[in-house]
Amino acid sequence: MEPVAKSLRLPDTKWVIPQAPYKSDKSGFTWFHGNEETGWKYIDSFKIINSLIQDLVDQGFKYDEIFLLGFSQGACLAMEWIIRQSFSIGGAIPIAGFIKYKDRFKIDATLESKGTQILLIHGDKDEIIHPEESEKALKLFQSLDYEVNLHILSAGHKIPLSANNLIQQFILAI
């Protein structure tokens, strides 16, 4: 994520890039751990985000000055986390993510979180998480009265450079 943060060139911006807590069965780390049979663990991921947000607030940042940007699993985490909060943040930018349990998502969305604006971004050539998943997320957020926009860009499963301008405009407009 560091290259993404640098390429955005946002002035007066503090970037916090956390490490996912669960060791991947393949390599590296993951935000969600488990499977359909045993269930999915993500509580430690939520704890990391909660702690980071609280640290930023303790440093003097206002909630509406905080944005959550996530790619792939990070996008899934961002969407799942924001709807369960007793407050809103400036915005969330989920890139190439999906919402797995849509019925649960609808139940868990809090009224207080609905001030969080959402910028969904997805590549039209994404073979890992198909862009239809972001279209479904758009409809779900709209049905819950969130302010949300979706941009499908020419890209595979990555954060395309063409997303930079959209992300900059989104953050600077709030």
Rosetta constraint file for C-alpha pairs under 8 A:
AtomPair CA 1 CA 5 HARMONIC 6.25 0.50
AtomPair CA 1 CA 17 HARMONIC 6.89 0.50
AtomPair CA 2 CA 6 HARMONIC 6.19 0.50
AtomPair CA 2 CA 17 HARMONIC 7.47 0.50
AtomPair CA 3 CA 7 HARMONIC 6.03 0.50
AtomPair CA 4 CA 8 HARMONIC 6.32 0.50
AtomPair CA 4 CA 159 HARMONIC 7.91 0.50
AtomPair CA 5 CA 9 HARMONIC 7.13 0.50
AtomPair CA 5 CA 15 HARMONIC 7.04 0.50
AtomPair CA 7 CA 164 HARMONIC 7.38 0.50
AtomPair CA 8 CA 164 HARMONIC 5.73 0.50
AtomPair CA 8 CA 165 HARMONIC 7.82 0.50
AtomPair CA 8 CA 167 HARMONIC 7.74 0.50
AtomPair CA 8 CA 168 HARMONIC 6.57 0.50
AtomPair CA 10 CA 168 HARMONIC 6.91 0.50
AtomPair CA 16 CA 52 HARMONIC 7.89 0.50
AtomPair CA 18 CA 48 HARMONIC 7.71 0.50
AtomPair CA 19 CA 29 HARMONIC 7.45 0.50
AtomPair CA 20 CA 29 HARMONIC 5.51 0.50
AtomPair CA 20 CA 30 HARMONIC 5.24 0.50
AtomPair CA 20 CA 31 HARMONIC 4.98 0.50
AtomPair CA 20 CA 45 HARMONIC 6.65 0.50
AtomPair CA 21 CA 29 HARMONIC 6.51 0.50
AtomPair CA 21 CA 30 HARMONIC 6.54 0.50
AtomPair CA 21 CA 31 HARMONIC 6.30 0.50
AtomPair CA 21 CA 44 HARMONIC 6.46 0.50
AtomPair CA 21 CA 45 HARMONIC 6.25 0.50
AtomPair CA 22 CA 29 HARMONIC 5.40 0.50
AtomPair CA 22 CA 30 HARMONIC 5.16 0.50
AtomPair CA 22 CA 31 HARMONIC 6.26 0.50
AtomPair CA 22 CA 32 HARMONIC 6.99 0.50
AtomPair CA 22 CA 33 HARMONIC 6.29 0.50
AtomPair CA 23 CA 27 HARMONIC 7.50 0.50
AtomPair CA 23 CA 28 HARMONIC 6.25 0.50
AtomPair CA 23 CA 29 HARMONIC 4.53 0.50
AtomPair CA 23 CA 30 HARMONIC 6.22 0.50
AtomPair CA 24 CA 28 HARMONIC 5.55 0.50
AtomPair CA 24 CA 29 HARMONIC 4.81 0.50
AtomPair CA 24 CA 30 HARMONIC 5.59 0.50
AtomPair CA 24 CA 33 HARMONIC 7.49 0.50
AtomPair CA 30 CA 73 HARMONIC 7.50 0.50
AtomPair CA 31 CA 42 HARMONIC 6.45 0.50
AtomPair CA 31 CA 45 HARMONIC 5.78 0.50
AtomPair CA 31 CA 73 HARMONIC 6.32 0.50
AtomPair CA 31 CA 74 HARMONIC 6.81 0.50
AtomPair CA 31 CA 77 HARMONIC 7.12 0.50
AtomPair CA 32 CA 40 HARMONIC 6.26 0.50
AtomPair CA 32 CA 41 HARMONIC 5.62 0.50
AtomPair CA 32 CA 42 HARMONIC 5.08 0.50
AtomPair CA 32 CA 45 HARMONIC 7.51 0.50
AtomPair CA 32 CA 73 HARMONIC 7.44 0.50
AtomPair CA 33 CA 40 HARMONIC 5.48 0.50
AtomPair CA 33 CA 41 HARMONIC 5.05 0.50
AtomPair CA 33 CA 42 HARMONIC 6.80 0.50
AtomPair CA 34 CA 38 HARMONIC 6.20 0.50
AtomPair CA 34 CA 39 HARMONIC 5.67 0.50
AtomPair CA 34 CA 40 HARMONIC 4.59 0.50
AtomPair CA 34 CA 41 HARMONIC 6.10 0.50
AtomPair CA 35 CA 39 HARMONIC 5.35 0.50
AtomPair CA 35 CA 40 HARMONIC 5.81 0.50
AtomPair CA 36 CA 40 HARMONIC 7.10 0.50
AtomPair CA 42 CA 46 HARMONIC 6.43 0.50
AtomPair CA 43 CA 47 HARMONIC 6.20 0.50
AtomPair CA 44 CA 48 HARMONIC 6.29 0.50
AtomPair CA 45 CA 49 HARMONIC 6.47 0.50
AtomPair CA 45 CA 77 HARMONIC 7.79 0.50
AtomPair CA 46 CA 50 HARMONIC 5.99 0.50
AtomPair CA 46 CA 77 HARMONIC 7.96 0.50
AtomPair CA 46 CA 81 HARMONIC 6.65 0.50
AtomPair CA 47 CA 51 HARMONIC 6.01 0.50
AtomPair CA 48 CA 52 HARMONIC 6.15 0.50
AtomPair CA 49 CA 53 HARMONIC 6.10 0.50
AtomPair CA 50 CA 54 HARMONIC 6.13 0.50
AtomPair CA 51 CA 55 HARMONIC 6.04 0.50
AtomPair CA 52 CA 56 HARMONIC 6.26 0.50
AtomPair CA 53 CA 57 HARMONIC 6.26 0.50
AtomPair CA 53 CA 66 HARMONIC 7.76 0.50
AtomPair CA 54 CA 58 HARMONIC 6.03 0.50
AtomPair CA 55 CA 59 HARMONIC 6.21 0.50
AtomPair CA 56 CA 60 HARMONIC 6.59 0.50
AtomPair CA 56 CA 61 HARMONIC 5.55 0.50
AtomPair CA 57 CA 61 HARMONIC 4.77 0.50
AtomPair CA 57 CA 62 HARMONIC 6.02 0.50
AtomPair CA 57 CA 63 HARMONIC 6.92 0.50
AtomPair CA 61 CA 65 HARMONIC 6.27 0.50
AtomPair CA 61 CA 66 HARMONIC 7.25 0.50
AtomPair CA 62 CA 66 HARMONIC 6.97 0.50
AtomPair CA 63 CA 87 HARMONIC 7.90 0.50
AtomPair CA 63 CA 88 HARMONIC 6.71 0.50
AtomPair CA 63 CA 89 HARMONIC 4.74 0.50
AtomPair CA 63 CA 90 HARMONIC 6.34 0.50
AtomPair CA 64 CA 88 HARMONIC 7.12 0.50
AtomPair CA 64 CA 89 HARMONIC 4.70 0.50
AtomPair CA 64 CA 90 HARMONIC 3.79 0.50
AtomPair CA 64 CA 91 HARMONIC 7.50 0.50
AtomPair CA 64 CA 174 HARMONIC 7.85 0.50
AtomPair CA 65 CA 89 HARMONIC 7.00 0.50
AtomPair CA 65 CA 90 HARMONIC 5.33 0.50
AtomPair CA 66 CA 89 HARMONIC 5.64 0.50
AtomPair CA 66 CA 90 HARMONIC 5.23 0.50
AtomPair CA 66 CA 91 HARMONIC 6.97 0.50
AtomPair CA 67 CA 89 HARMONIC 6.49 0.50
AtomPair CA 67 CA 90 HARMONIC 5.44 0.50
AtomPair CA 67 CA 91 HARMONIC 4.82 0.50
AtomPair CA 67 CA 92 HARMONIC 5.54 0.50
AtomPair CA 67 CA 93 HARMONIC 7.54 0.50
AtomPair CA 67 CA 171 HARMONIC 7.63 0.50
AtomPair CA 68 CA 78 HARMONIC 6.43 0.50
AtomPair CA 68 CA 91 HARMONIC 6.48 0.50
AtomPair CA 68 CA 92 HARMONIC 4.67 0.50
AtomPair CA 68 CA 93 HARMONIC 6.10 0.50
AtomPair CA 68 CA 94 HARMONIC 7.95 0.50
AtomPair CA 69 CA 74 HARMONIC 7.60 0.50
AtomPair CA 69 CA 75 HARMONIC 7.01 0.50
AtomPair CA 69 CA 78 HARMONIC 7.08 0.50
AtomPair CA 69 CA 92 HARMONIC 5.81 0.50
AtomPair CA 69 CA 93 HARMONIC 4.53 0.50
AtomPair CA 69 CA 94 HARMONIC 5.85 0.50
AtomPair CA 69 CA 95 HARMONIC 7.62 0.50
AtomPair CA 70 CA 74 HARMONIC 4.07 0.50
AtomPair CA 70 CA 75 HARMONIC 4.05 0.50
AtomPair CA 70 CA 76 HARMONIC 7.54 0.50
AtomPair CA 70 CA 77 HARMONIC 7.43 0.50
AtomPair CA 70 CA 78 HARMONIC 6.12 0.50
AtomPair CA 70 CA 93 HARMONIC 6.36 0.50
AtomPair CA 70 CA 94 HARMONIC 5.05 0.50
AtomPair CA 70 CA 95 HARMONIC 6.06 0.50
AtomPair CA 71 CA 75 HARMONIC 4.63 0.50
AtomPair CA 71 CA 76 HARMONIC 7.85 0.50
AtomPair CA 71 CA 94 HARMONIC 6.12 0.50
AtomPair CA 71 CA 95 HARMONIC 4.72 0.50
AtomPair CA 71 CA 96 HARMONIC 5.97 0.50
AtomPair CA 71 CA 97 HARMONIC 6.68 0.50
AtomPair CA 71 CA 158 HARMONIC 7.78 0.50
AtomPair CA 71 CA 159 HARMONIC 7.34 0.50
AtomPair CA 72 CA 76 HARMONIC 6.46 0.50
AtomPair CA 72 CA 94 HARMONIC 7.74 0.50
AtomPair CA 72 CA 95 HARMONIC 6.25 0.50
AtomPair CA 72 CA 96 HARMONIC 4.98 0.50
AtomPair CA 72 CA 97 HARMONIC 4.66 0.50
AtomPair CA 72 CA 98 HARMONIC 7.88 0.50
AtomPair CA 72 CA 129 HARMONIC 7.78 0.50
AtomPair CA 73 CA 77 HARMONIC 6.15 0.50
AtomPair CA 73 CA 97 HARMONIC 6.40 0.50
AtomPair CA 74 CA 78 HARMONIC 6.05 0.50
AtomPair CA 74 CA 94 HARMONIC 7.39 0.50
AtomPair CA 74 CA 97 HARMONIC 7.55 0.50
AtomPair CA 75 CA 79 HARMONIC 6.30 0.50
AtomPair CA 75 CA 93 HARMONIC 7.31 0.50
AtomPair CA 75 CA 94 HARMONIC 4.08 0.50
AtomPair CA 75 CA 95 HARMONIC 5.53 0.50
AtomPair CA 75 CA 96 HARMONIC 6.61 0.50
AtomPair CA 75 CA 97 HARMONIC 4.77 0.50
AtomPair CA 75 CA 98 HARMONIC 7.35 0.50
AtomPair CA 76 CA 80 HARMONIC 6.19 0.50
AtomPair CA 76 CA 94 HARMONIC 7.06 0.50
AtomPair CA 76 CA 97 HARMONIC 5.04 0.50
AtomPair CA 76 CA 98 HARMONIC 5.52 0.50
AtomPair CA 76 CA 99 HARMONIC 6.19 0.50
AtomPair CA 77 CA 81 HARMONIC 5.84 0.50
AtomPair CA 78 CA 82 HARMONIC 6.09 0.50
AtomPair CA 78 CA 92 HARMONIC 6.74 0.50
AtomPair CA 78 CA 93 HARMONIC 7.75 0.50
AtomPair CA 78 CA 94 HARMONIC 6.42 0.50
AtomPair CA 79 CA 83 HARMONIC 6.64 0.50
AtomPair CA 79 CA 92 HARMONIC 7.47 0.50
AtomPair CA 79 CA 94 HARMONIC 6.86 0.50
AtomPair CA 79 CA 99 HARMONIC 7.45 0.50
AtomPair CA 80 CA 84 HARMONIC 6.99 0.50
AtomPair CA 80 CA 99 HARMONIC 7.51 0.50
AtomPair CA 80 CA 105 HARMONIC 7.30 0.50
AtomPair CA 81 CA 85 HARMONIC 6.98 0.50
AtomPair CA 82 CA 88 HARMONIC 7.45 0.50
AtomPair CA 82 CA 89 HARMONIC 7.96 0.50
AtomPair CA 82 CA 92 HARMONIC 7.68 0.50
AtomPair CA 82 CA 113 HARMONIC 6.44 0.50
AtomPair CA 82 CA 116 HARMONIC 7.50 0.50
AtomPair CA 83 CA 105 HARMONIC 7.74 0.50
AtomPair CA 83 CA 108 HARMONIC 6.85 0.50
AtomPair CA 83 CA 109 HARMONIC 4.56 0.50
AtomPair CA 83 CA 110 HARMONIC 5.95 0.50
AtomPair CA 83 CA 113 HARMONIC 5.53 0.50
AtomPair CA 83 CA 114 HARMONIC 7.32 0.50
AtomPair CA 84 CA 108 HARMONIC 5.93 0.50
AtomPair CA 84 CA 109 HARMONIC 5.47 0.50
AtomPair CA 84 CA 110 HARMONIC 5.77 0.50
AtomPair CA 84 CA 113 HARMONIC 6.95 0.50
AtomPair CA 85 CA 110 HARMONIC 6.55 0.50
AtomPair CA 85 CA 112 HARMONIC 6.94 0.50
AtomPair CA 85 CA 113 HARMONIC 5.55 0.50
AtomPair CA 86 CA 110 HARMONIC 6.71 0.50
AtomPair CA 86 CA 111 HARMONIC 7.81 0.50
AtomPair CA 86 CA 112 HARMONIC 5.14 0.50
AtomPair CA 86 CA 113 HARMONIC 6.08 0.50
AtomPair CA 87 CA 112 HARMONIC 4.91 0.50
AtomPair CA 87 CA 113 HARMONIC 5.03 0.50
AtomPair CA 87 CA 115 HARMONIC 7.95 0.50
AtomPair CA 88 CA 112 HARMONIC 6.20 0.50
AtomPair CA 88 CA 113 HARMONIC 4.42 0.50
AtomPair CA 88 CA 114 HARMONIC 6.49 0.50
AtomPair CA 88 CA 115 HARMONIC 5.16 0.50
AtomPair CA 88 CA 116 HARMONIC 4.82 0.50
AtomPair CA 89 CA 113 HARMONIC 7.68 0.50
AtomPair CA 89 CA 115 HARMONIC 7.21 0.50
AtomPair CA 89 CA 116 HARMONIC 5.15 0.50
AtomPair CA 89 CA 117 HARMONIC 7.87 0.50
AtomPair CA 90 CA 115 HARMONIC 7.93 0.50
AtomPair CA 90 CA 116 HARMONIC 5.70 0.50
AtomPair CA 90 CA 117 HARMONIC 6.52 0.50
AtomPair CA 90 CA 171 HARMONIC 7.91 0.50
AtomPair CA 90 CA 174 HARMONIC 6.73 0.50
AtomPair CA 91 CA 116 HARMONIC 4.98 0.50
AtomPair CA 91 CA 117 HARMONIC 4.53 0.50
AtomPair CA 91 CA 118 HARMONIC 5.56 0.50
AtomPair CA 91 CA 119 HARMONIC 7.61 0.50
AtomPair CA 91 CA 171 HARMONIC 7.53 0.50
AtomPair CA 92 CA 116 HARMONIC 6.96 0.50
AtomPair CA 92 CA 117 HARMONIC 6.35 0.50
AtomPair CA 92 CA 118 HARMONIC 4.87 0.50
AtomPair CA 92 CA 119 HARMONIC 6.30 0.50
AtomPair CA 93 CA 118 HARMONIC 5.95 0.50
AtomPair CA 93 CA 119 HARMONIC 4.86 0.50
AtomPair CA 93 CA 120 HARMONIC 5.84 0.50
AtomPair CA 93 CA 121 HARMONIC 7.37 0.50
AtomPair CA 93 CA 167 HARMONIC 7.64 0.50
AtomPair CA 94 CA 118 HARMONIC 7.71 0.50
AtomPair CA 94 CA 119 HARMONIC 6.72 0.50
AtomPair CA 94 CA 120 HARMONIC 5.27 0.50
AtomPair CA 94 CA 121 HARMONIC 6.48 0.50
AtomPair CA 95 CA 120 HARMONIC 6.01 0.50
AtomPair CA 95 CA 121 HARMONIC 4.70 0.50
AtomPair CA 95 CA 122 HARMONIC 5.64 0.50
AtomPair CA 95 CA 159 HARMONIC 6.94 0.50
AtomPair CA 96 CA 120 HARMONIC 7.92 0.50
AtomPair CA 96 CA 121 HARMONIC 6.31 0.50
AtomPair CA 96 CA 122 HARMONIC 4.71 0.50
AtomPair CA 96 CA 123 HARMONIC 6.93 0.50
AtomPair CA 96 CA 126 HARMONIC 7.88 0.50
AtomPair CA 96 CA 129 HARMONIC 6.45 0.50
AtomPair CA 96 CA 130 HARMONIC 7.96 0.50
AtomPair CA 96 CA 131 HARMONIC 7.22 0.50
AtomPair CA 96 CA 134 HARMONIC 7.06 0.50
AtomPair CA 96 CA 157 HARMONIC 6.69 0.50
AtomPair CA 96 CA 158 HARMONIC 7.46 0.50
AtomPair CA 97 CA 122 HARMONIC 7.78 0.50
AtomPair CA 97 CA 129 HARMONIC 6.77 0.50
AtomPair CA 97 CA 133 HARMONIC 7.08 0.50
AtomPair CA 97 CA 134 HARMONIC 6.61 0.50
AtomPair CA 98 CA 129 HARMONIC 7.43 0.50
AtomPair CA 98 CA 133 HARMONIC 5.23 0.50
AtomPair CA 98 CA 134 HARMONIC 6.10 0.50
AtomPair CA 98 CA 137 HARMONIC 6.62 0.50
AtomPair CA 99 CA 105 HARMONIC 7.74 0.50
AtomPair CA 99 CA 133 HARMONIC 7.45 0.50
AtomPair CA 99 CA 137 HARMONIC 6.43 0.50
AtomPair CA 101 CA 105 HARMONIC 6.13 0.50
AtomPair CA 102 CA 106 HARMONIC 6.35 0.50
AtomPair CA 102 CA 140 HARMONIC 7.72 0.50
AtomPair CA 103 CA 107 HARMONIC 6.56 0.50
AtomPair CA 104 CA 108 HARMONIC 6.08 0.50
AtomPair CA 105 CA 109 HARMONIC 6.18 0.50
AtomPair CA 106 CA 140 HARMONIC 7.80 0.50
AtomPair CA 106 CA 144 HARMONIC 7.21 0.50
AtomPair CA 109 CA 113 HARMONIC 7.23 0.50
AtomPair CA 109 CA 144 HARMONIC 7.77 0.50
AtomPair CA 110 CA 114 HARMONIC 6.99 0.50
AtomPair CA 114 CA 145 HARMONIC 6.94 0.50
AtomPair CA 114 CA 146 HARMONIC 5.25 0.50
AtomPair CA 114 CA 147 HARMONIC 7.71 0.50
AtomPair CA 115 CA 146 HARMONIC 6.95 0.50
AtomPair CA 115 CA 147 HARMONIC 7.52 0.50
AtomPair CA 116 CA 146 HARMONIC 7.15 0.50
AtomPair CA 116 CA 147 HARMONIC 7.33 0.50
AtomPair CA 117 CA 146 HARMONIC 6.71 0.50
AtomPair CA 117 CA 147 HARMONIC 5.09 0.50
AtomPair CA 117 CA 148 HARMONIC 5.97 0.50
AtomPair CA 118 CA 146 HARMONIC 7.51 0.50
AtomPair CA 118 CA 147 HARMONIC 6.24 0.50
AtomPair CA 118 CA 148 HARMONIC 4.57 0.50
AtomPair CA 118 CA 149 HARMONIC 6.43 0.50
AtomPair CA 119 CA 148 HARMONIC 5.87 0.50
AtomPair CA 119 CA 149 HARMONIC 5.13 0.50
AtomPair CA 119 CA 150 HARMONIC 6.07 0.50
AtomPair CA 119 CA 151 HARMONIC 7.78 0.50
AtomPair CA 119 CA 167 HARMONIC 7.86 0.50
AtomPair CA 119 CA 170 HARMONIC 7.38 0.50
AtomPair CA 120 CA 134 HARMONIC 6.72 0.50
AtomPair CA 120 CA 138 HARMONIC 7.46 0.50
AtomPair CA 120 CA 148 HARMONIC 7.32 0.50
AtomPair CA 120 CA 149 HARMONIC 5.98 0.50
AtomPair CA 120 CA 150 HARMONIC 4.55 0.50
AtomPair CA 120 CA 151 HARMONIC 6.26 0.50
AtomPair CA 121 CA 134 HARMONIC 7.47 0.50
AtomPair CA 121 CA 150 HARMONIC 5.80 0.50
AtomPair CA 121 CA 151 HARMONIC 4.93 0.50
AtomPair CA 121 CA 152 HARMONIC 5.92 0.50
AtomPair CA 121 CA 153 HARMONIC 7.29 0.50
AtomPair CA 121 CA 163 HARMONIC 7.52 0.50
AtomPair CA 122 CA 126 HARMONIC 7.58 0.50
AtomPair CA 122 CA 131 HARMONIC 5.73 0.50
AtomPair CA 122 CA 134 HARMONIC 6.69 0.50
AtomPair CA 122 CA 150 HARMONIC 7.89 0.50
AtomPair CA 122 CA 151 HARMONIC 6.52 0.50
AtomPair CA 122 CA 152 HARMONIC 4.97 0.50
AtomPair CA 122 CA 153 HARMONIC 6.15 0.50
AtomPair CA 122 CA 155 HARMONIC 7.74 0.50
AtomPair CA 122 CA 157 HARMONIC 7.88 0.50
AtomPair CA 123 CA 131 HARMONIC 6.37 0.50
AtomPair CA 123 CA 152 HARMONIC 5.62 0.50
AtomPair CA 123 CA 153 HARMONIC 4.90 0.50
AtomPair CA 123 CA 154 HARMONIC 5.54 0.50
AtomPair CA 123 CA 155 HARMONIC 4.25 0.50
AtomPair CA 123 CA 156 HARMONIC 5.05 0.50
AtomPair CA 123 CA 157 HARMONIC 6.28 0.50
AtomPair CA 123 CA 158 HARMONIC 7.28 0.50
AtomPair CA 123 CA 160 HARMONIC 7.79 0.50
AtomPair CA 124 CA 130 HARMONIC 7.67 0.50
AtomPair CA 124 CA 131 HARMONIC 5.85 0.50
AtomPair CA 124 CA 152 HARMONIC 5.88 0.50
AtomPair CA 124 CA 153 HARMONIC 5.84 0.50
AtomPair CA 124 CA 154 HARMONIC 5.45 0.50
AtomPair CA 124 CA 155 HARMONIC 5.76 0.50
AtomPair CA 124 CA 156 HARMONIC 6.51 0.50
AtomPair CA 125 CA 130 HARMONIC 7.69 0.50
AtomPair CA 125 CA 131 HARMONIC 7.75 0.50
AtomPair CA 125 CA 154 HARMONIC 6.80 0.50
AtomPair CA 125 CA 155 HARMONIC 5.44 0.50
AtomPair CA 125 CA 156 HARMONIC 4.41 0.50
AtomPair CA 125 CA 157 HARMONIC 7.32 0.50
AtomPair CA 126 CA 130 HARMONIC 5.37 0.50
AtomPair CA 126 CA 131 HARMONIC 6.50 0.50
AtomPair CA 126 CA 155 HARMONIC 6.71 0.50
AtomPair CA 126 CA 156 HARMONIC 3.96 0.50
AtomPair CA 126 CA 157 HARMONIC 4.57 0.50
AtomPair CA 126 CA 158 HARMONIC 7.95 0.50
AtomPair CA 127 CA 156 HARMONIC 6.79 0.50
AtomPair CA 127 CA 157 HARMONIC 6.76 0.50
AtomPair CA 128 CA 157 HARMONIC 6.29 0.50
AtomPair CA 129 CA 133 HARMONIC 6.97 0.50
AtomPair CA 129 CA 157 HARMONIC 7.20 0.50
AtomPair CA 130 CA 134 HARMONIC 7.92 0.50
AtomPair CA 131 CA 135 HARMONIC 6.66 0.50
AtomPair CA 131 CA 152 HARMONIC 7.33 0.50
AtomPair CA 132 CA 136 HARMONIC 6.18 0.50
AtomPair CA 133 CA 137 HARMONIC 6.21 0.50
AtomPair CA 134 CA 138 HARMONIC 6.03 0.50
AtomPair CA 134 CA 150 HARMONIC 7.35 0.50
AtomPair CA 135 CA 139 HARMONIC 6.43 0.50
AtomPair CA 135 CA 150 HARMONIC 7.35 0.50
AtomPair CA 136 CA 140 HARMONIC 6.17 0.50
AtomPair CA 137 CA 141 HARMONIC 6.06 0.50
AtomPair CA 138 CA 142 HARMONIC 6.07 0.50
AtomPair CA 138 CA 148 HARMONIC 6.67 0.50
AtomPair CA 138 CA 149 HARMONIC 7.02 0.50
AtomPair CA 138 CA 150 HARMONIC 6.59 0.50
AtomPair CA 139 CA 143 HARMONIC 6.05 0.50
AtomPair CA 140 CA 144 HARMONIC 6.45 0.50
AtomPair CA 141 CA 145 HARMONIC 6.37 0.50
AtomPair CA 141 CA 146 HARMONIC 5.38 0.50
AtomPair CA 141 CA 147 HARMONIC 7.69 0.50
AtomPair CA 141 CA 148 HARMONIC 6.76 0.50
AtomPair CA 142 CA 146 HARMONIC 5.58 0.50
AtomPair CA 142 CA 147 HARMONIC 7.06 0.50
AtomPair CA 142 CA 148 HARMONIC 6.76 0.50
AtomPair CA 153 CA 160 HARMONIC 7.73 0.50
AtomPair CA 153 CA 162 HARMONIC 7.43 0.50
AtomPair CA 153 CA 163 HARMONIC 7.58 0.50
AtomPair CA 154 CA 160 HARMONIC 7.93 0.50
AtomPair CA 155 CA 159 HARMONIC 7.92 0.50
AtomPair CA 155 CA 160 HARMONIC 6.22 0.50
AtomPair CA 159 CA 163 HARMONIC 6.96 0.50
AtomPair CA 160 CA 164 HARMONIC 7.64 0.50
AtomPair CA 162 CA 166 HARMONIC 7.76 0.50
AtomPair CA 163 CA 167 HARMONIC 6.18 0.50
AtomPair CA 164 CA 168 HARMONIC 6.05 0.50
AtomPair CA 165 CA 169 HARMONIC 6.05 0.50
AtomPair CA 166 CA 170 HARMONIC 6.06 0.50
AtomPair CA 167 CA 171 HARMONIC 6.18 0.50
AtomPair CA 168 CA 172 HARMONIC 5.99 0.50
AtomPair CA 169 CA 173 HARMONIC 5.83 0.50
AtomPair CA 170 CA 174 HARMONIC 6.81 0.50
